[in-house]
């Protein structure tokens, strides 16, 4: 599931996501949350540290900058 801001978009591939919740626990600005057994990303909270990308063991998180 994806929410969008003007310049950054965080995508969580729900087919790849294993619900390990590392992104939820690690993110300093609480971009990620668990909603109805799915990881949801609120791009408006992102400070663009990109720490979530290498943290995700299944490669489910992608960031697009426009």
BELCORPE-V872189 format. One record per residue. PHI is phi as a letter, one per 20 degrees, with the letter a starting at -180 (999 if undefined). PSI is psi in radians with two decimals (* if undefined). Layout:
phi->PHI psi->PSI
phi->PHI psi->PSI
This chain:
phi->999 psi->2.54
phi->c psi->2.41
phi->d psi->2.63
phi->c psi->2.48
phi->d psi->-2.98
phi->f psi->-0.62
phi->c psi->-0.14
phi->c psi->2.48
phi->c psi->2.16
phi->d psi->2.22
phi->d psi->2.37
phi->d psi->2.02
phi->f psi->1.83
phi->f psi->-0.34
phi->f psi->-0.48
phi->e psi->-0.48
phi->f psi->2.27
phi->d psi->0.09
phi->l psi->0.64
phi->f psi->-0.39
phi->m psi->0.29
phi->f psi->-0.68
phi->f psi->-0.67
phi->f psi->-0.74
phi->f psi->-0.60
phi->e psi->-0.71
phi->g psi->2.11
phi->f psi->-0.30
phi->d psi->0.26
phi->l psi->0.77
phi->f psi->-0.67
phi->d psi->2.47
phi->b psi->2.78
phi->e psi->2.07
phi->c psi->2.09
phi->l psi->0.81
phi->m psi->0.52
phi->c psi->2.55
phi->e psi->2.23
phi->d psi->2.40
phi->d psi->2.22
phi->d psi->1.63
phi->g psi->-0.46
phi->f psi->-0.31
phi->e psi->-0.21
phi->f psi->2.34
phi->d psi->0.17
phi->m psi->0.74
phi->e psi->-0.37
phi->m psi->0.29
phi->f psi->-0.42
phi->f psi->-0.49
phi->f psi->-0.98
phi->f psi->-0.36
phi->f psi->-0.54
phi->f psi->1.99
phi->f psi->-0.34
phi->d psi->0.01
phi->m psi->0.54
phi->e psi->-0.22
phi->d psi->2.24
phi->c psi->2.52
phi->c psi->2.27
phi->d psi->2.31
phi->d psi->2.25
phi->d psi->*
